[in-house]
Amino acid sequence: MSTAVSPAERSPGLVLSWIGATDHKRIAAHMAWACGLFLVIGGLVALTMRTELAQPGLQVLSRDHYNELYSLHGSTMIYFVMTPAALALGVYLVPLQIGAADLVAPRLNLFAMWMLLGGAAVAFSSLLTASGYPRDGWTEFLPMSNDTFSPGTGTDLWLAGVAASAISAMILAGTILATIVLRRAPGMSMLRIPVFTWTMVATCLNVLFAVPALLGALGLIFVARHTDIAVNPAAYLNLFWFYGHPVVYVMFFPFVGAALEVLATNARRRMAGYGPFVLAIIGFAATSMAVWGHHMFATGQVTNQYFAVTSIALMVFAGVEYLDAFLTMWGGAIVMRTSTLFALGFFAQFLVGGLTGLFLASPTLDYQANDTYFVVGHFHYTLFAGSMFGLFAGLYHWFPKATGRLLDERLGKLHFWLLVVGTNLTFFPFFILGNEGMVRRVADYPDQRGLADWNLVATVGSYVVAVALLVFLVNVVWSKTLGATAGADPWQGQTLEWWTASPPPRHNFESLPPIRSHAPLLDLREAESE
Amino acid sequence: MTRFGAPLFGWAVMLALLAAGLLAWSGEIEGPWLLLAASSVASAATGFALGLAGPAQGDRRAIPDISIAPAVTAAGVLVVLVAFAAGRWLVLLGLGVTALGLGGTVRELRAQRRELR
């Protein structure tokens, strides 16, 4: 472990310390609050869209405003909520899990945080321009985003904001990965790093080698808008999806790690199949880089058979993770805390997203489902019904570590069940709507084939989701000030972060236990009980 | 070289195999193949670089608690990015603010080095 030496003691003002805090825990907390704010914005936008879609016809929004809102919703959730939230979890936990005093290059992390927050502000500022927010979704496909179809500065501000968030993500991924390599505590070999940290290795690899393609794609939009050079839309599609598919795993891997750690801790067992898991997560990350063509099946511009095979092959790696989760719980004394429920909810609901992904990995089925609500259902089952549940599992598990207070369990369980009901009421009808032929990204739809009924169900579900998130917000605010004191290790945790105080001191550890496996605290307890 | 290189090299090899599969299937060196192959080479290079760096255990580090320079630098870079939308004249302003932030970082790093002596 490196020895941290603080510069001379200073007592900066509140604002200065908020702007300039380099502690990885504070950077992560600031990112988390920002992501929470953006989630509220993106969620309110989604609620407005669902209100419009509750019945056929235009009631609340014009078509133009609807197009702005779905672009705002998608861009906010992908670039400013889920990706940064996944990385923020890593920024907070990785140094604690590997026994380090901080991330490498603390100033660079602070720079990345400000690039994220500033980038979001720049992207949102396009709402204030005469041309408004871009109307082509989070994907901003060419030629729709060129200056002929999307004139004005709104799209340019969006480009600048998203580019800033991409730069931020690459820096954070680089420093997290470098921290794992350079700052592990003595005894912590690569095959002893905790499961969550391994998922961050996979996440960072995907970010580092996929996000540059996003910058390339944004560059193509810029060229198409500001020069006379003709840009091939297929080149944009390849670059965009070379980023766009791996980023789904950026928003998935950390939450698999969080859910597995929650299950192992709450089942009071060592995680089963650590070695196969490590191989699977690296294989998963690599293969996820080679499946982007399935987003382009209908274009005729890619080798469909190859991308169908690689896309279906992902199920092998996912299967290993599910098997590990199942075997970890098998025979364990499972404590049904809120975090356990969310971890189980993550695995159950992500399965729906994964299995419907198999449909879309088949070119013949994808031709039918392409651009319908079936795709929207699949996407939201992976990212909301799946990853968001994994995120909540992690939040309930590590909130006491970050704040020193426990989240309220009754409110937590209410939050969970409301979210299960709301999520499935909202997103399952999407599969039926897609099957009935309802196309996505439309403000209106024909009043036929039961489309209105299922849309109404989905809208009711979205309000239930909003209530669930409100319950969580109340829980956080209440528990942060009045919640029960957590102590260093409220769950009998297995990894190093539970060795130190809650919240951890500035440089994380006063001492470290011997590290002989990926679950050093469990090793200690087992040694004591023998 | 640390053992960390192993998983990263494994990852790079997998990307190379996937690129080879795409080449065999499509029969031509085209954009998608290049993307995958370039990623494989880049990740192998990263694994090599990280492996060379090795773990830095037991060294003394100075970790700053507060640093304003990164926020200033970020503001400068953001102004440069916004300049592409709001007017190229902002580029100079953005570069100036970035230089100010980087200068602050250099000043802090020098102070940090003095602290460690």
Interface residues (C-beta under 8 A of the other chain):
Chain A: M1 S2 T3 A4 V5 S6 P7 A8 R10 P12 L16 S17 I19 G20 A21 T22 D23 A101 D102 P106 R107 L108 L110 F111 W114 M115 G118 G119 V122 T153 D156 L157 L159 A160 G161 A163 A164 I167 L177 A178 I180 V181 L182 R183 R184 A185 P186 S189 M190 L191 V201 L205 L208 F209 A210 A213 F222 H226 A234 A235 N238 L239 F242 V278 I282 G283 A285 A286 T287 M289 A290 W292 G293 V302 T303 Q305 Y306 T310 R506 H507
Chain B: T2 R3 F4 A6 P7 L8 G10 W11 M14 L15 L18 A19 G21 L22 W25 S26 G31 P32 L35 L36 S39 A42 S43 T46 L50 A53 G54 P55 A56 Q57 G58 D59 R60 R61 A62 I63 P64 D65 I66 S67 I68 A69 P70 A71 T73 A74 A75 V77 L78 L81 V82 F84 A85 A86 T105 E108 A111 Q112 E115 L116
